[in-house]
Amino acid sequence: MSMVFSPIHRALGLPSGEFSLPLIEQAIKSGVEESVDLDWKQQLYDPRKPKWDEEAAKDIAAMANSGGGWIVFGVAEDGERNAASELTPVPWSADIQQRILRVAYAKIGPPVLGLEFHALATESGNVVAMRVPDSPDAPHFARKGDDAFIAPRRNGPHTVFMSDREIERGFRERFQYADDQERNLQEKFVRASQALTPGDGVFIAIAALPLQPTMHAKSPTQETIYQLTTRQPIPELVFGQNQPRTWERGQVKIGMRQWIVRSYPDERAQYRTYLYDDSTVLAAYRLGNLSDGEGAKPYYPVGLPNHCMSRDVESAVISFITLLRGHAEERQANGGFRIRAGLVGASDEPICIRTTEGRTNLLLSEEYAEPISMFQPVTVEFDPLAAPLEMLPHVNDLARDLINQGGVQFLKIMAEPKDHEQELAP
C-alpha cells in the first residue's frame, strides 16, 4: 500500500504512512473531528434514493473547491463535535466506484478528475476513503435538478455555497493556473527538444505533465526505473504482428527529483528520457540517420539525417505512451496528463517524413513528402491509465497530427479502434 499524508495523520500528529484500518480505529478512539478537508460518512450514497447523485456531486465539488480533501465512508460521527465515533462498514465494489466516478464526471462542471479510493476490508464490510484532489479547474458547479447548478465549498466541517466574489476569485485563479501550466509544459518541451543533437539526425521530443502532480515521500528505485524502461509496448496500440522500433535499454542516472535514462554512446538509435518524482515524463528519440548501410537504401532514407520514417514516429509515440503509463502507475498519477510532441531537426534544411509504398516496405520517393520548414508541436490531453482501447483514439490523433504535417496520411504500425471492433462488440 502506498504512503499518504491524510487529514487523519495530521490530526493524530503522525507522519505520512499507510492508510490502514488501525489508523481509522485510532481516529475513532481519539475522536478526530471533521474539518475543511475531512468528512466522515456513516453510509455510502444509495442509488435507490432520489437525488443521491446530486448529494454526491455536492460533496465532491465542495471538496474540490476547497483545496481538496478526504471523504471517508463507513465511519459514524457524534452529533455534537462532528467527531468520528464508531465503525459502520459499507458495501464496496468496482461497480460502486464507477458509479461515483460517473457522478464526478457527468454531474459536475467542469468534471472533477483524479479521485482516489482506498478500501479497507473489515469482517462486515469496508471502510472506504475517497481522496478528492485540489482541482486546477475550480470553481466546480454541481448539478441541482434539471436546470440549476450550485457552487459548494467547505466551511470547516460544513458545506456552504460560494458567494459571487468567491466564484469570481475562483475563475481568476483557474485562468492563472492554466497560464502557469502552459508555461511549465512549454519549458519542459524545450528541455526535451534540447536533449539530443539535431545535426546527428531528426528526433522527436515529447513532454507529459500531470494535471494532478503527485508528491511521494520516496522516489522510485533505480531497479523500478530499469523495469519501466524495458516494458514491452502496450499490445493494444500495435496493429497485428507489427514490430515497432525499440530504443534499447541504456544507462540510468539519478537527477534532482528525477531519474534520467540515456542510450549508450555507441548506440545509433540515441534517446534520453526524464522521469520526475511528480510523475512528469520527458523524452527524446532519434528518428533520422538510423542506418547508413547501402542495402537499406530501398527501405530507408540513408544519408539524409533530416529525413525520418513515419513508422518510426509511430514507434516513438508507442514507446513514450508505454513508458508514461508505467510511470503514472508507479506514481499513482490518475488525473490525466497534458502532452506536447514535435520533431526537431537541423535548422538549415526542412524535415521530411517518409513512408513506404502501399503495403510494401519499399521507400516512397521523396517527391511525395511535404517538406516541413517549421514543425508545429502537437498538444493533447488524456489519461494514460485509462483502458488501452479507451486511450487508443487519443494516441492515434497524436501520431496522425505529427505525420500529417509531412504529408503522410495513413498509420503504418499503430492499431486503430476499427482493428479492435470484435473486442469492443457487446
N, C-alpha and C positions, 0 to 999 in steps of 0.2 A: 504494500500500500504506500502511496506517495506521501511526502511530508507536506503539511499545510500549516498555515497560521490563521486560525479562525477567531471570531469574537469570543468563543468559549475559552480558547487558550489564553487570550488576553485577559478575560475576566478572572481566570484562575491563576494568573501570574505565571503561566507556563510558556516555555519556548515553543517554536514550531515543532510539530511532531505528527504522528499518525492521527487520523480521525477515527476513533475507536469507540466501542461500547463502554469501556471503563471511563473514557473521557465524559461521555454523556451521563453516566452514573455519578461521576464526581460533580458534574454541573448540577444535577438534581440534589445531591447531598448538600452542596454549598448554596443552593437556591440562586443560581445565576439568573439575573433579571434580563428581560428583553431590553433591547437598545435600538438605536437607529439602524444598526446593521445586523441585528439578530431578532428573529421572530419564531417563537415556539408555536407549533400547531398540533393540537391533540389528534386531529384526523386529517386524512387526505381529502382533496376536492372530490366530491361524489358526483359523477356524471348523471346519476339518477335524479339529482335535484335540479330544479330550474336555475338558470343563470350561474351554474357552478363555474363556467368558463370565464364569465365576467369577473367573478371573485378572484380567480387565479390570475387573470390578466392584471387586475388592480394591484395585487400583491407583488407580482413580478415587476411591473412598471414602477411601482413605488420604490422598490429596492434599487432598480437600475437608475432612477432619477436622483438617488440619494448617495451615490458613490459606491453602490454595490453592497452586498451583504449575504447572510445565510438565513434560509427558511428551513426549520427543522420539523419534520412531521413525525409524530409518534411520541411527543412529549407534552403532557398537560401542564398548564400553568395555574398558579393560585389566583384567586380573584382580587387580591389586594395589591401585590407588588409586581404582578406580571412576571413572576419568577418560576423557573422550572420546578415542578413538584412531584411528578411520577411518570414512569414509562407507560405509554399507551400504544403498543406496537401496531403497525398498519400493514395491510397487504401491499405487495410490491411486485412488479413485473416489467418486462420490456415494453409491453403494450401501454401500461400506465405512464411510463416515462415518455413514450412517444406522444401520448395524449397531451401531456404538459408542454412538451416541445412544440406541438402544433399550436397550442394556445399562444405561446410566446411569439410564434411567427405570424399567425393569422389574426389574432385578436388585439395585437399591439402594433402601433405605428409610430416610428419605424420598428420593425421586429427587434426583439431582444435576442441577441445571439450569444453563444458561448456558455450556456447553462451547464453546470457540472452537477453530477449526482453521486452521493456517497451513501450506499445502502449497507446498514449494519444488521445482520440477522440475529434474532432472539428466538427463544423457544416458541413464541406465539405470534411471530410476525417480524416486522422490520422497523428500525428507526432510520429515516431517510433524510439526509441533509442535502438541500439544493443550494448551491452557490450561484448567486446572481452577480455577474461581473459589473464593475464600474464601466458604464457604457459611454463610448465616444459619441453615440448618436442621440444622447439625451438632449432635450426632453422627449420622453416617450408618452404616447397617449393611448390609454386603454379604452377599448370599445365598451359603451354602456347603452344597451338597447340597439336598435337598428340604425339610428341616425346621430347619436351623440358620442362624444369622446371626452374623457377626463384625463387630467394630468396629475396623478397622485405622487406623493413623496412621503418619506418617513419623517415623523417629528417625535424623536425619542422612540418609545415603544408603540406609538400610534401612527395611523395613516391619515394624512390630510391631503388637501388639494392645493396645487401650486397657484399662486396669485399671478396676475398679468405680468408684474415686474419680474417674478421668478422665471416665468416662461420666456420672457424676453431675454433675460440674462442667460438662460439655458441655451437659447439659439445662438447667442453671440459666442458662448464657449464652444458650442458644437462647430461653428464655422472656423473658429481659431484652431481647434484641434485638427480639423480637416486640412487646414493650411500647413500646420506643423507636420502632419503625417505625409502630405505630398512632398514637402521639403526633405523629410527624412528618407522617403523612398527614393527620391532623385539622388540624394547624396550617396545612398547605398548602391544605386545602379551605377553611378560614376565610379565608385570603388571597384565594382565588378568589371567595369569597362577598362580599368587600368591594370587588371590582374595579369594579362598576357601582352605580348608584343605583337601588334597588328602586322608589322612588316614580315613576320615569320609565317603568317597565314591568317586569313579572316577567322574570327571566332565569335561565338555567341556569348553575351553577357546577360545574366538573369539575377534579379533581386526579388526576394519574397519577404514582406514584412507582415507580422501577425497583427490582426485587428485588435487582439487582446494579448499584449505581451505577457509572457509567463515569467514569474520570479520564483526560483527554487533555491533552497538552501545549498544545494550541491550541484556542481557542473557534471555533465556526463563524463564517464570514464573514457580513457583512451581506447580501451577494448570496445566499448559501446560505439565509439565513432568508427572504428575499424569495421564493425559489423554493419553499420549503416551504409558505409561506402561500398560494401561488397554484396548488397542485396540484389537479387535478380529483378529485372524490370517487372512492374505490375502487369500481369499477363493480360488483363482486360484492355490494356492500352495498345497491345500489339496485335496486328492482323495476322491471323492464320499461323503459319510456320515461319514468318519473317524473323530475321535475326537482327535486331538493332545494333548499331555500332556501340561498343562499350569503351569507356576510358578506364584503363587498368588501375588496379589498387596502387596507391602511392604512399607518400610519407605523411604522417600525422604529426602536427606540431601544435603545441599549446600557444594560445594568444591571450590577450586581455579579455576575459569573459567570453571566450570563443575558442573553437578549435579550427585549425587551418589544415586542409588536406591538399597536397600538391603532387603532381606527377613527378616521376624520377627524371633527372635532366636528360637522359638518353632516350626518353620516350618521344616518338614523333607526335602522337596524339596528346599534346600537352593540355593540362587542365589545372584549375585551382578552385577550391570550394572553401567557404567560411560558414561554420555552424555556430551561431551565437547562443549564449545561455538563455536569452529571452525568446528563443525559437526562430529568430531571423535566419535566413539562409541566402547566401550569395554564391554564384558560380560563374565560371568562365570555361568554355570548352572549345578547343581549337577545331575548326572545320575545314580550313584551307591548307593546302600543301601537305596532305596526309599521305601522299605517295609520290615517289619520284621514279618508279620503275617504268621502263619503256613498254612492258607488257600490259600496264594498267591504262595506257592512253585510250583504248576504245571504251573504257568504262569510267574514267575519272579525269578531271581537267589537270593533268600533270604539267608542272612548270608554271601554273597560274595561281599564285598564292592568294589573290583576292577573289578567287572563284571557289565555290563550295557546292556540294550536292544537297538537294532538298531533303533526301532521305537522312542525311547526317544532321540536318536541322531538326527533323522529327526525332531522331535518336537522342539528341541532346535534350530536347524537351521531355522525352520519356524518362531519361536518366535523372533529370532535375526533379520532376514530379515524384519519382520513386524515392529520391533522397529526402525531399521535403516532407513527404508522407511519413517516412520513418522517423525523421527528427521531430515532427509535430506529435507523433505518437509518444515518443520518449519524453518530450517536454509537456505533454498533455495540453497542447495548444489547439483547442477545439472551437475557436471563434472565427476561423476563416483567415485568409491571407490576401493581401494586395500584392500583385506580381507584375513586374516590369521586365521586358526582354527586348533585346535588339542585337543586330550584328555590328561588329566593329572590324573595320579593315584599314588598309593603308590609305591615307588621305589623297594620294596623288593619282588614284585611278578608281573607277567605280567598282562596287561589289557586284558580282554576278552569281545568282543562284541557279545552278544547272540541274537538269533532271534527265531521266532516261526515256528512250523511245518506246511508247506503248507499254506492252507487258514484258519487254526485253530488259536486259541490263546494259544495253548499248547507250553511250552518252549521246544525248541530243545536241545538235550543232549549236554553237554559241549564238547564232543569229536568232534563235528562238527565245533567248533570255532577254530580260528587260534590265539593262544596267541601272544600278542604284547609286546615284551621286551622293544622296544624303538619306541614310536609313532612318525611318521613323519608328522609335521604340513603341512597343505594344504593351498596354496595361490592361490587366483583367483582375477579377476578384472572385474567389471561390474557396471552398473548404476542401483541402486535400485529404481530410479524414472522412469525407462523405463516401458512401458506397462507390466503388470504382465506376460502375455503369452510370451513376448519377453525375460523377465528375467528368466522364468522358467527353460530353459535348463542349464543356469549357476548355478542356485540353485541346480538342480539335480546333476550336476557334483561335486559340493562342498560336498553334502551329500554322494554321492557314493564314492568319494575319501576318505572319513572318514570311512565309514563302510566296504569298500572293504579291508582295512588293517587288519580287523578282520576276513576275510574270508566270509563275508556276501555279497551276490551278489545282492539281489533284495530289492528295496524300498518297504516299507510296508504301509505307510500312506501318503506319499507325491505324489502329482499328477505328471504326465509326459506329454510332448506335445501330445502324442498319445491319451491321455484322453480327449483332447480338439479339436480333429480333426474336429468335426462338427462345432464348433465355428469358427475355422480357415478357413473352406471351403468358397470359394467365392460365 
